[in-house]
Amino acid sequence: MAALWAAHDRLARDLLPARRGREIDKTDGMLLMFEAAADAVAYAMAYQRAVAKLNPPLKGVPGACRPVILRREQPVGRGARAKPLEVEARPRQWRRAWMSIANGGQTLLSPMR
């Protein structure tokens, strides 16, 4: 499984540059940011096609929503680590809820206003 997840993560990251995306965070899933909603949707479609070709094939659940607040972390002292970028609002609050109601192979979209 470790080799499969490493292949998944590499594939997911390799799809980012062509769609003007970047990885913001990774915990139980990846939090990605894109220049425009169309880039996020294009990424989700490419991601679904790509993970279906892994061996064994996977069915991912990408979700796209519009971030409300993006802030840069200030350096912290005494050995503590801060993430360089922090996203607040819907992406953080909804990510786990989305994943819990979705089936593998679905792509979930929120209103992009």
Jmol script that loads the backbone (N, CA, C; Angstrom):
load data "model"
ATOM      1  N   MET A   1       0.814  -1.197   0.000  1.00  0.00           N
ATOM      2  CA  MET A   1       0.000   0.000   0.000  1.00  0.00           C
ATOM      3  C   MET A   1       0.859   1.263   0.000  1.00  0.00           C
ATOM      4  N   ALA A   2       1.994   1.205   0.693  1.00  0.00           N
ATOM      5  CA  ALA A   2       2.849   2.394   0.737  1.00  0.00           C
ATOM      6  C   ALA A   2       3.303   2.789  -0.665  1.00  0.00           C
ATOM      7  N   ALA A   3       3.640   1.803  -1.488  1.00  0.00           N
ATOM      8  CA  ALA A   3       4.081   2.092  -2.858  1.00  0.00           C
ATOM      9  C   ALA A   3       2.929   2.666  -3.688  1.00  0.00           C
ATOM     10  N   LEU A   4       1.722   2.152  -3.486  1.00  0.00           N
ATOM     11  CA  LEU A   4       0.559   2.661  -4.214  1.00  0.00           C
ATOM     12  C   LEU A   4       0.271   4.111  -3.829  1.00  0.00           C
ATOM     13  N   TRP A   5       0.311   4.416  -2.525  1.00  0.00           N
ATOM     14  CA  TRP A   5       0.036   5.794  -2.090  1.00  0.00           C
ATOM     15  C   TRP A   5       1.149   6.753  -2.529  1.00  0.00           C
ATOM     16  N   ALA A   6       2.381   6.277  -2.565  1.00  0.00           N
ATOM     17  CA  ALA A   6       3.474   7.114  -3.068  1.00  0.00           C
ATOM     18  C   ALA A   6       3.253   7.419  -4.549  1.00  0.00           C
ATOM     19  N   ALA A   7       2.827   6.406  -5.315  1.00  0.00           N
ATOM     20  CA  ALA A   7       2.540   6.617  -6.740  1.00  0.00           C
ATOM     21  C   ALA A   7       1.367   7.587  -6.904  1.00  0.00           C
ATOM     22  N   HIS A   8       0.351   7.439  -6.068  1.00  0.00           N
ATOM     23  CA  HIS A   8      -0.802   8.346  -6.100  1.00  0.00           C
ATOM     24  C   HIS A   8      -0.369   9.788  -5.855  1.00  0.00           C
ATOM     25  N   ASP A   9       0.405   9.998  -4.797  1.00  0.00           N
ATOM     26  CA  ASP A   9       0.818  11.354  -4.439  1.00  0.00           C
ATOM     27  C   ASP A   9       1.690  11.979  -5.526  1.00  0.00           C
ATOM     28  N   ARG A  10       2.586  11.191  -6.093  1.00  0.00           N
ATOM     29  CA  ARG A  10       3.452  11.681  -7.164  1.00  0.00           C
ATOM     30  C   ARG A  10       2.603  12.077  -8.374  1.00  0.00           C
ATOM     31  N   LEU A  11       1.657  11.224  -8.743  1.00  0.00           N
ATOM     32  CA  LEU A  11       0.769  11.498  -9.863  1.00  0.00           C
ATOM     33  C   LEU A  11      -0.057  12.763  -9.600  1.00  0.00           C
ATOM     34  N   ALA A  12      -0.628  12.866  -8.405  1.00  0.00           N
ATOM     35  CA  ALA A  12      -1.449  14.037  -8.060  1.00  0.00           C
ATOM     36  C   ALA A  12      -0.632  15.327  -8.145  1.00  0.00           C
ATOM     37  N   ARG A  13       0.596  15.265  -7.684  1.00  0.00           N
ATOM     38  CA  ARG A  13       1.464  16.455  -7.731  1.00  0.00           C
ATOM     39  C   ARG A  13       1.920  16.771  -9.155  1.00  0.00           C
ATOM     40  N   ASP A  14       2.166  15.748  -9.953  1.00  0.00           N
ATOM     41  CA  ASP A  14       2.615  15.966 -11.326  1.00  0.00           C
ATOM     42  C   ASP A  14       1.544  16.642 -12.180  1.00  0.00           C
ATOM     43  N   LEU A  15       0.285  16.509 -11.816  1.00  0.00           N
ATOM     44  CA  LEU A  15      -0.812  17.126 -12.569  1.00  0.00           C
ATOM     45  C   LEU A  15      -0.975  18.621 -12.262  1.00  0.00           C
ATOM     46  N   LEU A  16      -0.382  19.089 -11.186  1.00  0.00           N
ATOM     47  CA  LEU A  16      -0.599  20.468 -10.738  1.00  0.00           C
ATOM     48  C   LEU A  16      -0.067  21.557 -11.678  1.00  0.00           C
ATOM     49  N   PRO A  17       1.172  21.508 -12.142  1.00  0.00           N
ATOM     50  CA  PRO A  17       1.707  22.646 -12.910  1.00  0.00           C
ATOM     51  C   PRO A  17       0.899  22.999 -14.158  1.00  0.00           C
ATOM     52  N   ALA A  18       0.429  22.008 -14.895  1.00  0.00           N
ATOM     53  CA  ALA A  18      -0.312  22.283 -16.127  1.00  0.00           C
ATOM     54  C   ALA A  18      -1.650  22.951 -15.853  1.00  0.00           C
ATOM     55  N   ARG A  19      -2.121  22.845 -14.618  1.00  0.00           N
ATOM     56  CA  ARG A  19      -3.416  23.439 -14.261  1.00  0.00           C
ATOM     57  C   ARG A  19      -3.269  24.593 -13.281  1.00  0.00           C
ATOM     58  N   ARG A  20      -2.073  25.159 -13.213  1.00  0.00           N
ATOM     59  CA  ARG A  20      -1.762  26.324 -12.367  1.00  0.00           C
ATOM     60  C   ARG A  20      -2.170  26.087 -10.913  1.00  0.00           C
ATOM     61  N   GLY A  21      -1.832  24.904 -10.415  1.00  0.00           N
ATOM     62  CA  GLY A  21      -2.176  24.559  -9.045  1.00  0.00           C
ATOM     63  C   GLY A  21      -0.951  24.369  -8.181  1.00  0.00           C
ATOM     64  N   ARG A  22      -1.186  24.397  -6.873  1.00  0.00           N
ATOM     65  CA  ARG A  22      -0.112  24.097  -5.927  1.00  0.00           C
ATOM     66  C   ARG A  22      -0.705  23.440  -4.687  1.00  0.00           C
ATOM     67  N   GLU A  23       0.120  22.644  -4.063  1.00  0.00           N
ATOM     68  CA  GLU A  23      -0.287  21.935  -2.851  1.00  0.00           C
ATOM     69  C   GLU A  23      -0.110  22.856  -1.647  1.00  0.00           C
ATOM     70  N   ILE A  24      -1.148  22.959  -0.827  1.00  0.00           N
ATOM     71  CA  ILE A  24      -1.115  23.788   0.363  1.00  0.00           C
ATOM     72  C   ILE A  24      -0.906  22.933   1.609  1.00  0.00           C
ATOM     73  N   ASP A  25      -1.515  21.747   1.635  1.00  0.00           N
ATOM     74  CA  ASP A  25      -1.461  20.908   2.831  1.00  0.00           C
ATOM     75  C   ASP A  25      -1.713  19.466   2.439  1.00  0.00           C
ATOM     76  N   LYS A  26      -1.272  18.544   3.279  1.00  0.00           N
ATOM     77  CA  LYS A  26      -1.565  17.122   3.093  1.00  0.00           C
ATOM     78  C   LYS A  26      -1.721  16.492   4.454  1.00  0.00           C
ATOM     79  N   THR A  27      -2.890  15.958   4.692  1.00  0.00           N
ATOM     80  CA  THR A  27      -3.133  15.164   5.905  1.00  0.00           C
ATOM     81  C   THR A  27      -3.731  13.856   5.431  1.00  0.00           C
ATOM     82  N   ASP A  28      -5.023  13.666   5.609  1.00  0.00           N
ATOM     83  CA  ASP A  28      -5.678  12.472   5.085  1.00  0.00           C
ATOM     84  C   ASP A  28      -6.033  12.640   3.608  1.00  0.00           C
ATOM     85  N   GLY A  29      -5.793  13.788   3.070  1.00  0.00           N
ATOM     86  CA  GLY A  29      -5.995  14.103   1.663  1.00  0.00           C
ATOM     87  C   GLY A  29      -5.129  15.301   1.327  1.00  0.00           C
ATOM     88  N   MET A  30      -5.208  15.752   0.106  1.00  0.00           N
ATOM     89  CA  MET A  30      -4.417  16.903  -0.312  1.00  0.00           C
ATOM     90  C   MET A  30      -5.319  18.129  -0.415  1.00  0.00           C
ATOM     91  N   LEU A  31      -4.820  19.245   0.081  1.00  0.00           N
ATOM     92  CA  LEU A  31      -5.498  20.520  -0.088  1.00  0.00           C
ATOM     93  C   LEU A  31      -4.712  21.279  -1.142  1.00  0.00           C
ATOM     94  N   LEU A  32      -5.348  21.551  -2.265  1.00  0.00           N
ATOM     95  CA  LEU A  32      -4.693  22.172  -3.408  1.00  0.00           C
ATOM     96  C   LEU A  32      -5.330  23.518  -3.701  1.00  0.00           C
ATOM     97  N   MET A  33      -4.556  24.429  -4.279  1.00  0.00           N
ATOM     98  CA  MET A  33      -5.078  25.738  -4.651  1.00  0.00           C
ATOM     99  C   MET A  33      -4.795  25.972  -6.134  1.00  0.00           C
ATOM    100  N   PHE A  34      -5.772  26.605  -6.803  1.00  0.00           N
ATOM    101  CA  PHE A  34      -5.667  26.871  -8.231  1.00  0.00           C
ATOM    102  C   PHE A  34      -5.926  28.333  -8.515  1.00  0.00           C
ATOM    103  N   GLU A  35      -5.422  28.808  -9.661  1.00  0.00           N
ATOM    104  CA  GLU A  35      -5.604  30.194 -10.074  1.00  0.00           C
ATOM    105  C   GLU A  35      -7.074  30.510 -10.342  1.00  0.00           C
ATOM    106  N   ALA A  36      -7.814  29.554 -10.891  1.00  0.00           N
ATOM    107  CA  ALA A  36      -9.212  29.784 -11.259  1.00  0.00           C
ATOM    108  C   ALA A  36     -10.013  28.496 -11.067  1.00  0.00           C
ATOM    109  N   ALA A  37     -11.317  28.663 -10.939  1.00  0.00           N
ATOM    110  CA  ALA A  37     -12.205  27.504 -10.763  1.00  0.00           C
ATOM    111  C   ALA A  37     -12.070  26.530 -11.930  1.00  0.00           C
ATOM    112  N   ALA A  38     -11.924  27.055 -13.150  1.00  0.00           N
ATOM    113  CA  ALA A  38     -11.781  26.175 -14.318  1.00  0.00           C
ATOM    114  C   ALA A  38     -10.533  25.305 -14.206  1.00  0.00           C
ATOM    115  N   ASP A  39      -9.466  25.842 -13.619  1.00  0.00           N
ATOM    116  CA  ASP A  39      -8.247  25.055 -13.409  1.00  0.00           C
ATOM    117  C   ASP A  39      -8.509  23.913 -12.425  1.00  0.00           C
ATOM    118  N   ALA A  40      -9.261  24.201 -11.367  1.00  0.00           N
ATOM    119  CA  ALA A  40      -9.575  23.176 -10.366  1.00  0.00           C
ATOM    120  C   ALA A  40     -10.413  22.059 -10.972  1.00  0.00           C
ATOM    121  N   VAL A  41     -11.387  22.423 -11.783  1.00  0.00           N
ATOM    122  CA  VAL A  41     -12.240  21.421 -12.429  1.00  0.00           C
ATOM    123  C   VAL A  41     -11.427  20.596 -13.425  1.00  0.00           C
ATOM    124  N   ALA A  42     -10.573  21.248 -14.200  1.00  0.00           N
ATOM    125  CA  ALA A  42      -9.718  20.520 -15.150  1.00  0.00           C
ATOM    126  C   ALA A  42      -8.797  19.557 -14.412  1.00  0.00           C
ATOM    127  N   TYR A  43      -8.263  20.004 -13.279  1.00  0.00           N
ATOM    128  CA  TYR A  43      -7.413  19.128 -12.467  1.00  0.00           C
ATOM    129  C   TYR A  43      -8.209  17.913 -11.989  1.00  0.00           C
ATOM    130  N   ALA A  44      -9.408  18.146 -11.452  1.00  0.00           N
ATOM    131  CA  ALA A  44     -10.220  17.045 -10.930  1.00  0.00           C
ATOM    132  C   ALA A  44     -10.499  16.004 -12.005  1.00  0.00           C
ATOM    133  N   MET A  45     -10.803  16.451 -13.208  1.00  0.00           N
ATOM    134  CA  MET A  45     -11.071  15.511 -14.300  1.00  0.00           C
ATOM    135  C   MET A  45      -9.809  14.726 -14.671  1.00  0.00           C
ATOM    136  N   ALA A  46      -8.675  15.430 -14.777  1.00  0.00           N
ATOM    137  CA  ALA A  46      -7.415  14.752 -15.103  1.00  0.00           C
ATOM    138  C   ALA A  46      -7.022  13.782 -13.991  1.00  0.00           C
ATOM    139  N   TYR A  47      -7.240  14.190 -12.746  1.00  0.00           N
ATOM    140  CA  TYR A  47      -6.923  13.342 -11.596  1.00  0.00           C
ATOM    141  C   TYR A  47      -7.746  12.051 -11.643  1.00  0.00           C
ATOM    142  N   GLN A  48      -9.036  12.158 -11.888  1.00  0.00           N
ATOM    143  CA  GLN A  48      -9.894  10.959 -11.930  1.00  0.00           C
ATOM    144  C   GLN A  48      -9.411   9.989 -13.008  1.00  0.00           C
ATOM    145  N   ARG A  49      -9.075  10.523 -14.183  1.00  0.00           N
ATOM    146  CA  ARG A  49      -8.582   9.651 -15.265  1.00  0.00           C
ATOM    147  C   ARG A  49      -7.264   8.992 -14.873  1.00  0.00           C
ATOM    148  N   ALA A  50      -6.380   9.758 -14.234  1.00  0.00           N
ATOM    149  CA  ALA A  50      -5.042   9.247 -13.902  1.00  0.00           C
ATOM    150  C   ALA A  50      -5.082   8.184 -12.814  1.00  0.00           C
ATOM    151  N   VAL A  51      -5.847   8.408 -11.743  1.00  0.00           N
ATOM    152  CA  VAL A  51      -5.858   7.412 -10.659  1.00  0.00           C
ATOM    153  C   VAL A  51      -6.549   6.128 -11.092  1.00  0.00           C
ATOM    154  N   ALA A  52      -7.420   6.215 -12.081  1.00  0.00           N
ATOM    155  CA  ALA A  52      -8.072   5.006 -12.599  1.00  0.00           C
ATOM    156  C   ALA A  52      -7.074   4.114 -13.345  1.00  0.00           C
ATOM    157  N   LYS A  53      -5.928   4.678 -13.736  1.00  0.00           N
ATOM    158  CA  LYS A  53      -4.907   3.915 -14.460  1.00  0.00           C
ATOM    159  C   LYS A  53      -3.834   3.335 -13.548  1.00  0.00           C
ATOM    160  N   LEU A  54      -3.880   3.665 -12.264  1.00  0.00           N
ATOM    161  CA  LEU A  54      -2.902   3.084 -11.337  1.00  0.00           C
ATOM    162  C   LEU A  54      -3.139   1.588 -11.219  1.00  0.00           C
ATOM    163  N   ASN A  55      -2.131   0.876 -10.713  1.00  0.00           N
ATOM    164  CA  ASN A  55      -2.268  -0.565 -10.529  1.00  0.00           C
ATOM    165  C   ASN A  55      -2.096  -0.902  -9.052  1.00  0.00           C
ATOM    166  N   PRO A  56      -3.167  -1.237  -8.352  1.00  0.00           N
ATOM    167  CA  PRO A  56      -4.553  -1.330  -8.793  1.00  0.00           C
ATOM    168  C   PRO A  56      -5.163   0.049  -8.974  1.00  0.00           C
ATOM    169  N   PRO A  57      -6.228   0.118  -9.783  1.00  0.00           N
ATOM    170  CA  PRO A  57      -6.867   1.409 -10.007  1.00  0.00           C
ATOM    171  C   PRO A  57      -7.515   1.945  -8.730  1.00  0.00           C
ATOM    172  N   LEU A  58      -7.512   3.259  -8.597  1.00  0.00           N
ATOM    173  CA  LEU A  58      -8.152   3.906  -7.460  1.00  0.00           C
ATOM    174  C   LEU A  58      -9.311   4.760  -7.950  1.00  0.00           C
ATOM    175  N   LYS A  59     -10.240   5.017  -7.033  1.00  0.00           N
ATOM    176  CA  LYS A  59     -11.340   5.943  -7.296  1.00  0.00           C
ATOM    177  C   LYS A  59     -11.236   7.039  -6.252  1.00  0.00           C
ATOM    178  N   GLY A  60     -10.776   8.193  -6.684  1.00  0.00           N
ATOM    179  CA  GLY A  60     -10.613   9.319  -5.774  1.00  0.00           C
ATOM    180  C   GLY A  60     -11.892  10.128  -5.651  1.00  0.00           C
ATOM    181  N   VAL A  61     -11.870  11.075  -4.728  1.00  0.00           N
ATOM    182  CA  VAL A  61     -12.995  11.988  -4.536  1.00  0.00           C
ATOM    183  C   VAL A  61     -12.449  13.413  -4.439  1.00  0.00           C
ATOM    184  N   PRO A  62     -12.119  14.026  -5.586  1.00  0.00           N
ATOM    185  CA  PRO A  62     -11.696  15.415  -5.510  1.00  0.00           C
ATOM    186  C   PRO A  62     -12.901  16.315  -5.258  1.00  0.00           C
ATOM    187  N   GLY A  63     -12.679  17.368  -4.518  1.00  0.00           N
ATOM    188  CA  GLY A  63     -13.721  18.357  -4.266  1.00  0.00           C
ATOM    189  C   GLY A  63     -13.160  19.731  -4.539  1.00  0.00           C
ATOM    190  N   ALA A  64     -13.972  20.604  -5.087  1.00  0.00           N
ATOM    191  CA  ALA A  64     -13.526  21.967  -5.383  1.00  0.00           C
ATOM    192  C   ALA A  64     -14.458  22.964  -4.713  1.00  0.00           C
ATOM    193  N   CYS A  65     -13.860  23.892  -3.997  1.00  0.00           N
ATOM    194  CA  CYS A  65     -14.620  24.990  -3.414  1.00  0.00           C
ATOM    195  C   CYS A  65     -13.736  26.221  -3.371  1.00  0.00           C
ATOM    196  N   ARG A  66     -14.333  27.331  -3.204  1.00  0.00           N
ATOM    197  CA  ARG A  66     -13.604  28.595  -3.231  1.00  0.00           C
ATOM    198  C   ARG A  66     -13.108  28.952  -1.834  1.00  0.00           C
ATOM    199  N   PRO A  67     -11.789  29.159  -1.657  1.00  0.00           N
ATOM    200  CA  PRO A  67     -11.304  29.556  -0.338  1.00  0.00           C
ATOM    201  C   PRO A  67     -11.749  30.973  -0.004  1.00  0.00           C
ATOM    202  N   VAL A  68     -11.942  31.220   1.270  1.00  0.00           N
ATOM    203  CA  VAL A  68     -12.377  32.533   1.711  1.00  0.00           C
ATOM    204  C   VAL A  68     -11.205  33.350   2.219  1.00  0.00           C
ATOM    205  N   ILE A  69     -10.317  32.735   2.973  1.00  0.00           N
ATOM    206  CA  ILE A  69      -9.177  33.456   3.536  1.00  0.00           C
ATOM    207  C   ILE A  69      -7.912  32.647   3.271  1.00  0.00           C
ATOM    208  N   LEU A  70      -6.924  33.299   2.721  1.00  0.00           N
ATOM    209  CA  LEU A  70      -5.604  32.708   2.554  1.00  0.00           C
ATOM    210  C   LEU A  70      -4.637  33.652   3.240  1.00  0.00           C
ATOM    211  N   ARG A  71      -3.896  33.133   4.210  1.00  0.00           N
ATOM    212  CA  ARG A  71      -2.958  34.007   4.912  1.00  0.00           C
ATOM    213  C   ARG A  71      -1.595  33.361   4.972  1.00  0.00           C
ATOM    214  N   ARG A  72      -0.586  34.191   4.953  1.00  0.00           N
ATOM    215  CA  ARG A  72       0.793  33.720   5.088  1.00  0.00           C
ATOM    216  C   ARG A  72       1.143  33.703   6.560  1.00  0.00           C
ATOM    217  N   GLU A  73       1.722  32.610   6.996  1.00  0.00           N
ATOM    218  CA  GLU A  73       2.121  32.483   8.399  1.00  0.00           C
ATOM    219  C   GLU A  73       3.386  33.294   8.658  1.00  0.00           C
ATOM    220  N   GLN A  74       3.456  33.851   9.823  1.00  0.00           N
ATOM    221  CA  GLN A  74       4.655  34.552  10.252  1.00  0.00           C
ATOM    222  C   GLN A  74       5.607  33.530  10.875  1.00  0.00           C
ATOM    223  N   PRO A  75       6.904  33.750  10.786  1.00  0.00           N
ATOM    224  CA  PRO A  75       7.849  32.814  11.418  1.00  0.00           C
ATOM    225  C   PRO A  75       7.573  32.708  12.918  1.00  0.00           C
ATOM    226  N   VAL A  76       7.734  31.519  13.429  1.00  0.00           N
ATOM    227  CA  VAL A  76       7.548  31.296  14.861  1.00  0.00           C
ATOM    228  C   VAL A  76       8.862  30.855  15.469  1.00  0.00           C
ATOM    229  N   GLY A  77       9.037  31.117  16.728  1.00  0.00           N
ATOM    230  CA  GLY A  77      10.306  30.818  17.376  1.00  0.00           C
ATOM    231  C   GLY A  77      10.305  29.496  18.121  1.00  0.00           C
ATOM    232  N   ARG A  78      11.433  29.226  18.764  1.00  0.00           N
ATOM    233  CA  ARG A  78      11.624  28.068  19.637  1.00  0.00           C
ATOM    234  C   ARG A  78      11.356  26.727  18.954  1.00  0.00           C
ATOM    235  N   GLY A  79      11.739  26.620  17.709  1.00  0.00           N
ATOM    236  CA  GLY A  79      11.650  25.331  17.026  1.00  0.00           C
ATOM    237  C   GLY A  79      10.267  24.970  16.516  1.00  0.00           C
ATOM    238  N   ALA A  80       9.250  25.785  16.805  1.00  0.00           N
ATOM    239  CA  ALA A  80       7.902  25.493  16.317  1.00  0.00           C
ATOM    240  C   ALA A  80       7.865  25.714  14.808  1.00  0.00           C
ATOM    241  N   ARG A  81       7.009  24.967  14.138  1.00  0.00           N
ATOM    242  CA  ARG A  81       6.886  25.096  12.694  1.00  0.00           C
ATOM    243  C   ARG A  81       5.514  25.658  12.352  1.00  0.00           C
ATOM    244  N   ALA A  82       5.476  26.590  11.460  1.00  0.00           N
ATOM    245  CA  ALA A  82       4.222  27.115  10.930  1.00  0.00           C
ATOM    246  C   ALA A  82       4.160  26.750   9.450  1.00  0.00           C
ATOM    247  N   LYS A  83       2.971  26.457   8.965  1.00  0.00           N
ATOM    248  CA  LYS A  83       2.808  26.218   7.542  1.00  0.00           C
ATOM    249  C   LYS A  83       2.966  27.554   6.830  1.00  0.00           C
ATOM    250  N   PRO A  84       3.614  27.568   5.662  1.00  0.00           N
ATOM    251  CA  PRO A  84       3.830  28.844   4.983  1.00  0.00           C
ATOM    252  C   PRO A  84       2.534  29.533   4.549  1.00  0.00           C
ATOM    253  N   LEU A  85       1.508  28.756   4.215  1.00  0.00           N
ATOM    254  CA  LEU A  85       0.206  29.306   3.850  1.00  0.00           C
ATOM    255  C   LEU A  85      -0.864  28.598   4.661  1.00  0.00           C
ATOM    256  N   GLU A  86      -1.860  29.317   5.085  1.00  0.00           N
ATOM    257  CA  GLU A  86      -2.969  28.733   5.832  1.00  0.00           C
ATOM    258  C   GLU A  86      -4.272  29.126   5.161  1.00  0.00           C
ATOM    259  N   VAL A  87      -5.134  28.154   4.899  1.00  0.00           N
ATOM    260  CA  VAL A  87      -6.435  28.398   4.298  1.00  0.00           C
ATOM    261  C   VAL A  87      -7.483  28.221   5.377  1.00  0.00           C
ATOM    262  N   GLU A  88      -8.355  29.197   5.497  1.00  0.00           N
ATOM    263  CA  GLU A  88      -9.433  29.121   6.475  1.00  0.00           C
ATOM    264  C   GLU A  88     -10.764  29.151   5.753  1.00  0.00           C
ATOM    265  N   ALA A  89     -11.804  28.776   6.450  1.00  0.00           N
ATOM    266  CA  ALA A  89     -13.192  28.794   5.988  1.00  0.00           C
ATOM    267  C   ALA A  89     -13.557  27.476   5.325  1.00  0.00           C
ATOM    268  N   ARG A  90     -14.355  27.518   4.271  1.00  0.00           N
ATOM    269  CA  ARG A  90     -14.948  26.307   3.731  1.00  0.00           C
ATOM    270  C   ARG A  90     -14.001  25.151   3.443  1.00  0.00           C
ATOM    271  N   PRO A  91     -12.854  25.333   2.795  1.00  0.00           N
ATOM    272  CA  PRO A  91     -12.041  24.150   2.496  1.00  0.00           C
ATOM    273  C   PRO A  91     -11.729  23.310   3.723  1.00  0.00           C
ATOM    274  N   ARG A  92     -11.358  23.934   4.808  1.00  0.00           N
ATOM    275  CA  ARG A  92     -11.038  23.188   6.025  1.00  0.00           C
ATOM    276  C   ARG A  92     -12.280  22.578   6.660  1.00  0.00           C
ATOM    277  N   GLN A  93     -13.347  23.324   6.720  1.00  0.00           N
ATOM    278  CA  GLN A  93     -14.543  22.857   7.409  1.00  0.00           C
ATOM    279  C   GLN A  93     -15.286  21.794   6.619  1.00  0.00           C
ATOM    280  N   TRP A  94     -15.272  21.900   5.325  1.00  0.00           N
ATOM    281  CA  TRP A  94     -16.072  21.000   4.506  1.00  0.00           C
ATOM    282  C   TRP A  94     -15.335  19.760   4.033  1.00  0.00           C
ATOM    283  N   ARG A  95     -14.032  19.790   4.024  1.00  0.00           N
ATOM    284  CA  ARG A  95     -13.290  18.690   3.395  1.00  0.00           C
ATOM    285  C   ARG A  95     -13.675  17.327   3.956  1.00  0.00           C
ATOM    286  N   ARG A  96     -13.654  17.161   5.252  1.00  0.00           N
ATOM    287  CA  ARG A  96     -13.993  15.850   5.831  1.00  0.00           C
ATOM    288  C   ARG A  96     -15.462  15.504   5.628  1.00  0.00           C
ATOM    289  N   ALA A  97     -16.333  16.495   5.737  1.00  0.00           N
ATOM    290  CA  ALA A  97     -17.755  16.229   5.514  1.00  0.00           C
ATOM    291  C   ALA A  97     -17.991  15.766   4.077  1.00  0.00           C
ATOM    292  N   TRP A  98     -17.345  16.409   3.117  1.00  0.00           N
ATOM    293  CA  TRP A  98     -17.489  15.997   1.715  1.00  0.00           C
ATOM    294  C   TRP A  98     -17.068  14.559   1.530  1.00  0.00           C
ATOM    295  N   MET A  99     -15.907  14.241   2.058  1.00  0.00           N
ATOM    296  CA  MET A  99     -15.369  12.907   1.851  1.00  0.00           C
ATOM    297  C   MET A  99     -16.263  11.842   2.490  1.00  0.00           C
ATOM    298  N   SER A 100     -16.928  12.192   3.569  1.00  0.00           N
ATOM    299  CA  SER A 100     -17.763  11.203   4.250  1.00  0.00           C
ATOM    300  C   SER A 100     -19.055  10.907   3.500  1.00  0.00           C
ATOM    301  N   ILE A 101     -19.515  11.812   2.632  1.00  0.00           N
ATOM    302  CA  ILE A 101     -20.768  11.572   1.917  1.00  0.00           C
ATOM    303  C   ILE A 101     -20.556  11.139   0.474  1.00  0.00           C
ATOM    304  N   ALA A 102     -19.331  11.188   0.005  1.00  0.00           N
ATOM    305  CA  ALA A 102     -19.051  10.902  -1.402  1.00  0.00           C
ATOM    306  C   ALA A 102     -18.671   9.439  -1.612  1.00  0.00           C
ATOM    307  N   ASN A 103     -18.877   8.993  -2.825  1.00  0.00           N
ATOM    308  CA  ASN A 103     -18.419   7.680  -3.255  1.00  0.00           C
ATOM    309  C   ASN A 103     -17.188   7.853  -4.119  1.00  0.00           C
ATOM    310  N   GLY A 104     -16.289   6.872  -4.081  1.00  0.00           N
ATOM    311  CA  GLY A 104     -15.116   6.923  -4.929  1.00  0.00           C
ATOM    312  C   GLY A 104     -15.496   7.121  -6.393  1.00  0.00           C
ATOM    313  N   GLY A 105     -14.775   7.978  -7.069  1.00  0.00           N
ATOM    314  CA  GLY A 105     -15.043   8.259  -8.459  1.00  0.00           C
ATOM    315  C   GLY A 105     -15.906   9.497  -8.682  1.00  0.00           C
ATOM    316  N   GLN A 106     -16.472  10.046  -7.599  1.00  0.00           N
ATOM    317  CA  GLN A 106     -17.265  11.269  -7.726  1.00  0.00           C
ATOM    318  C   GLN A 106     -16.354  12.490  -7.611  1.00  0.00           C
ATOM    319  N   THR A 107     -16.772  13.582  -8.236  1.00  0.00           N
ATOM    320  CA  THR A 107     -16.114  14.878  -8.086  1.00  0.00           C
ATOM    321  C   THR A 107     -17.152  15.827  -7.515  1.00  0.00           C
ATOM    322  N   LEU A 108     -16.831  16.468  -6.408  1.00  0.00           N
ATOM    323  CA  LEU A 108     -17.776  17.337  -5.712  1.00  0.00           C
ATOM    324  C   LEU A 108     -17.413  18.798  -5.909  1.00  0.00           C
ATOM    325  N   LEU A 109     -18.406  19.614  -6.206  1.00  0.00           N
ATOM    326  CA  LEU A 109     -18.196  21.044  -6.423  1.00  0.00           C
ATOM    327  C   LEU A 109     -19.125  21.838  -5.516  1.00  0.00           C
ATOM    328  N   SER A 110     -18.599  22.902  -4.931  1.00  0.00           N
ATOM    329  CA  SER A 110     -19.438  23.832  -4.170  1.00  0.00           C
ATOM    330  C   SER A 110     -19.697  25.039  -5.061  1.00  0.00           C
ATOM    331  N   PRO A 111     -20.641  25.896  -4.673  1.00  0.00           N
ATOM    332  CA  PRO A 111     -20.825  27.129  -5.458  1.00  0.00           C
ATOM    333  C   PRO A 111     -19.511  27.912  -5.480  1.00  0.00           C
ATOM    334  N   MET A 112     -19.142  28.451  -6.613  1.00  0.00           N
ATOM    335  CA  MET A 112     -17.867  29.149  -6.771  1.00  0.00           C
ATOM    336  C   MET A 112     -18.045  30.657  -6.705  1.00  0.00           C
ATOM    337  N   ARG A 113     -18.890  31.152  -5.818  1.00  0.00           N
ATOM    338  CA  ARG A 113     -19.090  32.600  -5.686  1.00  0.00           C
ATOM    339  C   ARG A 113     -18.142  33.176  -4.701  1.00  0.00           C
TER     340      ARG A 113
END
end "model"
wireframe off; spacefill off
backbone 0.3
color backbone group
